[in-house]
Amino acid sequence: LFFQLFALAAELHAQDLRGRGAIPISASIVEQWAKSFGLDLYSTATTATQAEELEQKYQEKNARVEYFDPEEVIDVMKARLEKFLGRRRQLAEILKENLENSYSLFQMVDREAINDLQSDDFYRFVDSKSCLNRHYVDPLLINSSLSVNYIPNPNFFNLPVNTEKSAIHVPTPVYARDPELLSEIIWTESLDDIFKARRAREFFAASWQYFCSQKGFMRFYPASPWFYDDSHTCLDMYDCRNSEWYIDAATHAKNIIIMLDMSGSMLGQRFEIAKQTIEMILETLTENDFFNMIVFSEEPKFILSCFRNRLVQATIKNKKLMRVTLDNVTAEGIANYPAALSLAFEVLIEASQNPGVNSGCQNAIMLITDGPSDTYEDIFEKYNKDKTIRFFTYLIGDDVTETREVRWMACYNRGYFAHISNLADVQEKVQSYIGVMSRLTSERNRTDPVWTGAYYDRLGAVLVATVAFPVVANDSFRGVVGASALITELQQMAPLYMLGTHSYTFIVDNNGYVVHHPQLRPLYMGKAKPHYNSMDIMEMEVLADNYLENGSLANPVDYDSDVKKKCQLRRHLADGVSSKDFLRKFSQKIIWACDGPNNLRRVYLQNNVYHYRGINNTLMSLALAVPEDSRYRIALPSTYSPYPYKNIDCKAVKWFSGTNWRLHPDWHYCRINDSDYSMTKEEAFVINMKHYSETGRIARNCALYTYLIERLLFDAEVTSQMDSAWIQESRLDERKGVHLVYLATHAGLTRFVSMDLKDVQYQPDVQTWPSDDNRTEELPSTLDKPYFHFSKRHTRALDEVFYKRAMQFLNGEFVFDVNITNNIYLKNGSQTYPHAKDGRSIIVTGNRAILVRDDYGNEAPASVVGFEMLYASFEEMIYNASHKMCHFNSKVRCYLLDEHGYIVYASLPHTSQERVHYLRQFFGHLSLENTENGAIERYLMKKLVDLFVYQKLLYVDFQDLCQNLNLYNSARRLFNVGFFLLYCKFALYAVFVLAIVSRFKIDHLNAAENDQVVCWKFSSKTYCFAYLKKTFRFFLEINPLAIIFSLFSRASCYTATFRDIQDGLPCDRASSFYLLNNDFKGPLTLAEGKQLCSSVATSDSYARVSSCNLYAYAVRIEKTNLVLVVYSTEGTQCNGDLCKDYFSRDSLPWGFNIALNATDKVMHPQACKLTTRYRRPPSACQAVEDDDPFAHCSGCSSQATLSLVLLCTAVLFVVR
């Protein structure tokens, strides 16, 4: 007894000394703290959540663990997808047939009466654009629209729609009362009956349906007000003829070379028109097209050196790269047409040697110029004798009249010539080439569907895929019909609730791009990313075992070079191959990120085995990724199938009593009637369950989702009594601070109960609180906010981050985290939570996976339970467990780290403002303001990695955006004095030319101007007089100040696709993450005793040496994801600059940085990595037939170039 009392006294004395930092702590003491804290925390968590009781309830209800065969599951999913998409395709086919069969109505319309306000036949339609009356005084436009009522519709995201009518959208440049356009609108009225009939027949298939006319208007159903690009100014830049579904159906896959004349005359306004023309051309290209751009003056060159001598796929990413680089080019010198034309033809001819795989079918060159000096017939004869390459010319400028050369180039080469005088001309003039390219569609009226990839629909701002067909009437292309399918609908055809832990599905198109993938993050700051619909599947399945060397990846993405390894998966998915044909399934180790959409913080490892099928009559493939150890799922008791609650009276309704439950907002259980826009998903489900229990028949609104409903009802029955159990347990000890308990199930059900803690409220009483020094301080506006309730933050069940994290710990552990953005407020005068600061407390959350296990040890995920508690109570637990050593006034520093090394707790000063500097921060990069800590923490985190407590992973984010980075071939050229001197030279030259011209009779000039452009044989002297006169006018019109300004400024983009180009461009960024070794228990000694702090020796000086007594230990908090790290120091040298530098010298890498070689996104010449990606051609290429010799091939006029001026001056001198 004496020795025991002596030992106890010694230990208490040691603790007192350690508190003052006199002697080190020990591993056994830290272990004791961890056990004490762990027991208290785990007891609180299990009691509050009743986790063990919930697992027992699943067993009592005879839930079974079932092994599933992924090949069988994916066959079921494939069949459901094909059935759903088949209905979309059938609808589009019916729309096509109706229009083609009713085309006679279009020919019978009285063109005059429909625009006669006095006539009974004056035609009105439902105009979706409500801003017209603000800007136009045209009485026809004012009276043209029919008035309809728009009602919020729950099946269209509560957008205001009218399901009895379709609406018309007319692009801004198109006159809505054009008689020919109105005639087509009248012709398409018959679609309304089909729209409504199909919706009544297939109630569940809520989606948008369209007809886009080649004249520009779009009829869409259901009718809804238009979404403007800028609602304040009623800016509308949309044109359905630029949509992917229209382009793909109207034309075959295209190979396009854009040639931009950048000779000296293409300055100022002409260059702005040229840029908008290029934007509009790029708008008309889709992922099935290939393109490139050549800029030329004295020497032709590709606008991006990484893209030289080849065609690249017309993804949004590549188009934006081209467009942003266009701002870097300048006009100078003389246009070398022979070299530029030869280069363009050679690239297209080479691409034509392998059509369909990495090129399109139809070839075309787009020339944008202010006027060539010759027709260059020898070039066309050499490269395009058989006219398989169409040639389109766009003449830029309002003062050009000579069109002979550009008109000949277009008409002789089966293209089209258009004169673009100003910016208002661009949209309609560029669209003319689509009509020419659609001639092949007219000749061969395609009956196979065209499916797009995923894109954001303008009407609902949601991701959709659209099936489309061309409409050909009287052997003439008239437009395109389409029917969209929501990506969320496709997801529910292949749902996660049919799978086990960590398994998931995804859809890939023929290009290898994902249509749907749970890792896809398509938005950034609420806007679609430039590459949201061109993310390659190899960029979604991020491979593990990678590392960085000098900013470059050791194993960059390999798209095609190794078919037997990485790219086997990609090629099979693009080709629509079935994994059933292969005995050995493809597998790989990946890193899975479970945070998003804009904050990647947590990654996990898993070994995936892939199963896949092609979806018939589409260009898509469905894939299933199943980890090797996740082949089990919950199976319902056999008595529950197929309709388990046929004779149960109203039990099912009782399981959904109250309002403290939610259903997954993105899943359909039972469709809501269109008129019930004020009804919630939960209210609609209860109504349908009442109907179910009373009649024994599943409601029509729910019939498609019976499997999910069965799972939901089973979960509801198992969890129906949890509310009362939670409330009862929470009242036992309010000091634990548990204020809310919840659960989320695999079927999408979320339950929650808020506890009425007597000293807690969810918004502050007053605007000020006493600070620690008894002074009253104002609350920062960012902190003085009401509590944002759990039910508004987390309703997506198994798609929530807390659910995914909990499923990473399957041995009964609770996964803890701290929420620093939500505050719970204490009532004035409360003494229940002494560790609360400023009268408020942030929140700690804990979550645990609930599994069902069978007699053989197999387990399947059922749900996750969790709770929210006050951080003040959490602090009190560790404070008491450490015998008051873990406190900000103590010399001992205590940290709780989660599975990724982020700080959940720290014994540091923690007012509301100070917490944000360290909580949820990475322990290895801790930087504390106004403290001397941080260096030791970074040193200890490295020790934790070196001793295998944490595993280092490198995650590459292929979906990132980079801003203000010089990665794309050059920075913007600054103003060069030479350009201004060039202008002066041109001006002087023009004066000299004027002196020459004045010596000739002016009637020669007039005569030349009156020549017809179709008369190609005229004297060179007259021709040159006309050009010299126009050239002189051009130089007089140039404003040198405008030139200087344009060289300094960056013009904004014009079209919708490119207006957000300044928000950033796609890039790859990599970061190291650190994942807890789940086998680590501890205690582990990180440092014990004297640490020598030495400086780095240089050639000029010897290394300086200091010392620091550091004692640091780590131990796992049992049954949690937490690691307790405790350290103390002796002496003052530990805080000296020498020791701080020493401890920080080898800090762990952390944080995202550019990975230059990860993919081909970076276009800098020194980091160019453009790879050819395998793809399945969308359709077989067909030979181009001869066009109708009487087909239109032109629009208007032309302009001289500098080279022609030089030539004409020489001719004049000879004549003289």
Helices and strands as residue ranges (DSSP letters): H 2-19, H 27-49, H 51-60, E 64-67, H 70-101, H 104-108, G 113-115, H 132-135, H 139-142, E 151-153, G 154-156, E 159-161, E 167-169, H 179-187, G 188-190, H 191-201, E 209-213, E 218-221, G 240-242, H 244-250, E 254-261, H 269-283, E 290-296, E 300-302, G 305-307, E 312-313, H 316-326, H 337-352, E 362-369, H 377-383, E 389-396, H 404-412, E 416-420, G 423-425, H 426-437, H 439-443, E 450-451, E 455-456, E 463-473, E 476-486, H 487-493, G 496-498, E 504-509, E 514-516, E 523-524, E 527-528, H 537-540, E 548-549, E 552-553, H 567-575, G 579-581, E 587-593, E 603-614, E 620-627, E 632-635, G 638-640, H 651-654, E 661-663, H 681-695, G 700-705, H 706-719, H 722-730, G 734-736, E 738-745, E 749-754, E 760-761, E 768-770, E 776-778, H 790-793, G 797-799, H 801-806, E 814-826, E 840-853, E 859-870, H 871-881, E 893-897, E 903-906, H 912-915, G 923-925, H 935-946, E 950-962, H 977-997, H 1002-1009, H 1020-1037, H 1040-1048, G 1056-1058, G 1061-1063, E 1065-1076, E 1084-1094, E 1105-1116, E 1123-1130, G 1133-1135, H 1137-1144, E 1153-1154, G 1165-1167, H 1202-1215
